[in-house]
Amino acid sequence: MITRLFLSVVAAAAVAAALPAVASAATGPVVQPLAVSAADQQAVLDYWTPERMNALTQPSSDNPPTGGPDGAPWTTGNAVSKTVGRLFFTDHGEDSSCTATVVDSANRSTVVTAGHCVNDTDLLGEDNQWNAHSMFVPGYHDGQAPYGKFVARFGVADSTWLANDQIDAQRFDTFDQAFVVLNRGAYGVSVQDKVGAAQKIGFDRPGSAEVYQFGYPRAASDPAREGLPEYTGARLAFCTGPTREWPGTPDFPDSPNQWGTACVMGGGSSGGPRLRDFNPKTGFGTVVGDNTEAGFFDAAGKPCERDSGCTRYLVGPQFSTAVTKPLFEAAQHA
């Protein structure tokens, strides 16, 4: 996955051979309290000083501005620039960030992201922990929080994901999706009311579609775009185009229904939304999946190994009634 360790081929194959068969269905949502008390919420806000947040912005480069459908800055001030934001957290003692999206919910306080942005393992694929100091900043740009900062109250992930080992993609990648229920912000206002918008969420939509994918990447796979503001974590970036399903490679098959489009967005874009039926003028669409990992295809559309000169796609699970809907229901009523 984008922000996760890739073990060597030999080590991964040896461990994967000893793992149980692929899980056939979700085992249900787990709702984890993160910062519920007023004291805990304030502790998170105090933790994320401007200096600490800025430390997660990568250095800029002298590369000239460039972009295309596989990656460019999003510069239109519409609904997507309000509903998508940076999710800051601490993972096993290390500060990090992902992307999350405000979705229309009963509690008006729910964002969707990737599973590993809420609960993750250490670098050895062990010791699953809920990420600490989780805080969402909708519309983040250049160190600014135009709609305020919202501390995470609950994390919601599938119990199968909590056993993730970073090795058995075929078993776990379906479950790399999660929700965060946010505390209310200043003056008791919910995030959905504060930004004045929310994206729809869709289940069991066909994976093959024209999509837009958004994120706050801290890197680009294209050296010509490395260090541009939209690839340092400072600004919102996007990719758009037709999707392909990533099945993995013959040696390392992936879970079914991993979809995405050609995209150079790197780490930090994890958890960002994959939107279909998206209107670039209004900024509204339907979130049908999240960004979780890279897949590579040759010119004929055949999967190939990374770093083999093939086209990089940013893929992730397609949301379903089997896995995603129970998580969403648990989150929006938490």
Secondary structure in CASP SS format (residue, H / E / C, confidence):
PFRMAT SS
TARGET T0000
AUTHOR 0000-0000-0000
METHOD secondary structure of the structure
MODEL  1
M C 1.00
I C 1.00
T C 1.00
R C 1.00
L C 1.00
F C 1.00
L C 1.00
S C 1.00
V H 1.00
V H 1.00
A H 1.00
A H 1.00
A H 1.00
A H 1.00
V H 1.00
A H 1.00
A C 1.00
A C 1.00
L C 1.00
P C 1.00
A C 1.00
V C 1.00
A C 1.00
S C 1.00
A C 1.00
A C 1.00
T C 1.00
G C 1.00
P E 1.00
V E 1.00
V E 1.00
Q E 1.00
P E 1.00
L C 1.00
A C 1.00
V C 1.00
S C 1.00
A H 1.00
A H 1.00
D H 1.00
Q H 1.00
Q H 1.00
A H 1.00
V H 1.00
L H 1.00
D H 1.00
Y H 1.00
W C 1.00
T C 1.00
P H 1.00
E H 1.00
R H 1.00
M H 1.00
N H 1.00
A C 1.00
L C 1.00
T C 1.00
Q C 1.00
P C 1.00
S C 1.00
S C 1.00
D C 1.00
N C 1.00
P C 1.00
P C 1.00
T C 1.00
G C 1.00
G E 1.00
P C 1.00
D C 1.00
G E 1.00
A E 1.00
P E 1.00
W C 1.00
T C 1.00
T C 1.00
G C 1.00
N C 1.00
A H 1.00
V H 1.00
S H 1.00
K H 1.00
T H 1.00
V E 1.00
G E 1.00
R E 1.00
L E 1.00
F E 1.00
F E 1.00
T E 1.00
D E 1.00
H C 1.00
G C 1.00
E E 1.00
D E 1.00
S E 1.00
S E 1.00
C E 1.00
T E 1.00
A E 1.00
T E 1.00
V E 1.00
V E 1.00
D C 1.00
S C 1.00
A C 1.00
N C 1.00
R C 1.00
S C 1.00
T E 1.00
V E 1.00
V E 1.00
T E 1.00
A C 1.00
G H 1.00
H H 1.00
C H 1.00
V C 1.00
N E 1.00
D E 1.00
T C 1.00
D C 1.00
L C 1.00
L C 1.00
G C 1.00
E C 1.00
D C 1.00
N C 1.00
Q E 1.00
W E 1.00
N C 1.00
A E 1.00
H E 1.00
S E 1.00
M E 1.00
F E 1.00
V E 1.00
P E 1.00
G C 1.00
Y C 1.00
H E 1.00
D C 1.00
G C 1.00
Q E 1.00
A C 1.00
P C 1.00
Y C 1.00
G C 1.00
K C 1.00
F E 1.00
V E 1.00
A E 1.00
R E 1.00
F E 1.00
G E 1.00
V E 1.00
A E 1.00
D E 1.00
S C 1.00
T C 1.00
W H 1.00
L H 1.00
A H 1.00
N C 1.00
D C 1.00
Q C 1.00
I C 1.00
D C 1.00
A H 1.00
Q H 1.00
R H 1.00
F H 1.00
D H 1.00
T H 1.00
F H 1.00
D C 1.00
Q C 1.00
A E 1.00
F E 1.00
V E 1.00
V E 1.00
L E 1.00
N C 1.00
R C 1.00
G C 1.00
A H 1.00
Y H 1.00
G H 1.00
V C 1.00
S C 1.00
V H 1.00
Q H 1.00
D H 1.00
K H 1.00
V H 1.00
G C 1.00
A C 1.00
A C 1.00
Q E 1.00
K E 1.00
I E 1.00
G C 1.00
F C 1.00
D C 1.00
R C 1.00
P C 1.00
G C 1.00
S C 1.00
A C 1.00
E E 1.00
V E 1.00
Y E 1.00
Q E 1.00
F E 1.00
G E 1.00
Y C 1.00
P C 1.00
R C 1.00
A C 1.00
A E 1.00
S C 1.00
D C 1.00
P C 1.00
A C 1.00
R C 1.00
E C 1.00
G C 1.00
L C 1.00
P H 1.00
E H 1.00
Y H 1.00
T C 1.00
G C 1.00
A C 1.00
R C 1.00
L C 1.00
A E 1.00
F E 1.00
C E 1.00
T E 1.00
G E 1.00
P E 1.00
T C 1.00
R E 1.00
E E 1.00
W C 1.00
P C 1.00
G E 1.00
T C 1.00
P C 1.00
D C 1.00
F C 1.00
P E 1.00
D C 1.00
S C 1.00
P C 1.00
N C 1.00
Q E 1.00
W E 1.00
G E 1.00
T E 1.00
A E 1.00
C C 1.00
V C 1.00
M E 1.00
G C 1.00
G C 1.00
G C 1.00
S C 1.00
S C 1.00
G C 1.00
G C 1.00
P E 1.00
R E 1.00
L E 1.00
R E 1.00
D E 1.00
F E 1.00
N E 1.00
P C 1.00
K C 1.00
T C 1.00
G C 1.00
F E 1.00
G E 1.00
T E 1.00
V E 1.00
V E 1.00
G E 1.00
D E 1.00
N C 1.00
T C 1.00
E E 1.00
A E 1.00
G E 1.00
F E 1.00
F E 1.00
D C 1.00
A C 1.00
A C 1.00
G C 1.00
K C 1.00
P E 1.00
C C 1.00
E C 1.00
R C 1.00
D C 1.00
S C 1.00
G C 1.00
C C 1.00
T E 1.00
R E 1.00
Y E 1.00
L E 1.00
V E 1.00
G E 1.00
P E 1.00
Q E 1.00
F C 1.00
S C 1.00
T C 1.00
A C 1.00
V C 1.00
T H 1.00
K H 1.00
P H 1.00
L H 1.00
F H 1.00
E H 1.00
A H 1.00
A H 1.00
Q H 1.00
H C 1.00
A C 1.00
END
